Amino acid sequence: MYSAITLICLFSMVIPPAILNILAYPVSKKLSGVISQYIVKVLAPRLFAILNTYRHFHFFGYKESKKLLPEQFTIISNHQSLLDIPALMNFFREKELRFVAKDFLARHIPLVSEMLRTQQHCMIPRRGSPMMAMKTIEKFGKRVIQNNQIPVIFPEGTRSRDGNVGKFYYAGVRKLNESTNLPVACIALDGGYQISDMTRIMNNLENGCYRVKVLKVFDCPKTKEEEVQILEESRTLIQAQLEEWRKLSTDVE
């Protein structure tokens, strides 16, 4: 019964703004921007509130760890599911996050696509050349600096199927660092791999959890060697944090 109530609440929450944004985007970018901001600032936290109320699915955001952060920074994080995006938005409510993502997300996905386009997230062409991808990231980096936004990139490039941290790729992170010259915040998140498809959602929501924590902040790398070192250390830190979290009860924050 609670599964049905959860689904009804979630659909009731997302369908009206999704339809409104689909209608608004071609007509008024300003109105679409207002709706998109509502999605980010109101619906992302509400999503986890609904899951907590009806499925006892907890969101653990380690707020104390945010004291490590400067005013503006680049986020690198592991990647487990599409819910990583609202999880990070929920954790960093006071910031304006902008994600590096594949361009298929900017088309035909209700609630998500118009928001990504309106807010000018970085949409990487899946079928474009590596040079085109780097140019897209470079323009994105300059834009977030100008608008005082927080760029987010997932160095794995794709979602982890088993929740462990995959290989980190350097090219996109390197171009983003070059175009922003920002400190780099290593963020660990966990829980998304357990609800990455409909079967897992139905089986694993009850008493599950999402965790997000800042692990370390690095100065902006100046050389390729420093970039490699930051990514390697970040990957090690994140995997160690995931292993530590998985020893905990979901009732422990």
Rosetta blueprint (number, residue, H / E / L):
1 M L
2 Y H
3 S H
4 A H
5 I H
6 T H
7 L H
8 I H
9 C H
10 L H
11 F H
12 S H
13 M H
14 V H
15 I H
16 P H
17 P H
18 A H
19 I H
20 L H
21 N H
22 I H
23 L H
24 A H
25 Y L
26 P L
27 V L
28 S L
29 K H
30 K H
31 L H
32 S H
33 G H
34 V H
35 I H
36 S H
37 Q H
38 Y H
39 I H
40 V H
41 K H
42 V H
43 L H
44 A H
45 P H
46 R H
47 L H
48 F H
49 A H
50 I H
51 L H
52 N H
53 T H
54 Y H
55 R H
56 H L
57 F L
58 H E
59 F E
60 F E
61 G E
62 Y L
63 K H
64 E H
65 S H
66 K H
67 K H
68 L H
69 L L
70 P L
71 E L
72 Q L
73 F L
74 T E
75 I E
76 I E
77 S E
78 N L
79 H L
80 Q L
81 S L
82 L L
83 L L
84 D H
85 I H
86 P H
87 A H
88 L H
89 M H
90 N H
91 F H
92 F L
93 R L
94 E L
95 K L
96 E L
97 L E
98 R E
99 F E
100 V E
101 A E
102 K E
103 D H
104 F H
105 L H
106 A H
107 R L
108 H L
109 I L
110 P L
111 L L
112 V L
113 S H
114 E H
115 M H
116 L H
117 R H
118 T H
119 Q L
120 Q L
121 H L
122 C E
123 M E
124 I E
125 P L
126 R L
127 R L
128 G L
129 S L
130 P H
131 M H
132 M H
133 A H
134 M H
135 K H
136 T H
137 I H
138 E H
139 K H
140 F H
141 G H
142 K H
143 R H
144 V H
145 I H
146 Q H
147 N L
148 N L
149 Q L
150 I E
151 P E
152 V E
153 I E
154 F L
155 P L
156 E L
157 G L
158 T L
159 R L
160 S L
161 R L
162 D L
163 G L
164 N L
165 V L
166 G L
167 K L
168 F L
169 Y L
170 Y L
171 A H
172 G H
173 V H
174 R H
175 K H
176 L H
177 N H
178 E H
179 S H
180 T H
181 N L
182 L L
183 P L
184 V E
185 A E
186 C E
187 I E
188 A E
189 L E
190 D E
191 G L
192 G H
193 Y H
194 Q H
195 I H
196 S L
197 D L
198 M H
199 T H
200 R H
201 I H
202 M H
203 N H
204 N H
205 L L
206 E L
207 N L
208 G L
209 C E
210 Y E
211 R E
212 V E
213 K E
214 V E
215 L E
216 K E
217 V E
218 F E
219 D L
220 C L
221 P L
222 K L
223 T L
224 K H
225 E H
226 E H
227 E H
228 V H
229 Q H
230 I H
231 L H
232 E H
233 E H
234 S H
235 R H
236 T H
237 L H
238 I H
239 Q H
240 A H
241 Q H
242 L H
243 E H
244 E H
245 W H
246 R L
247 K L
248 L L
249 S L
250 T L
251 D L
252 V L
253 E L
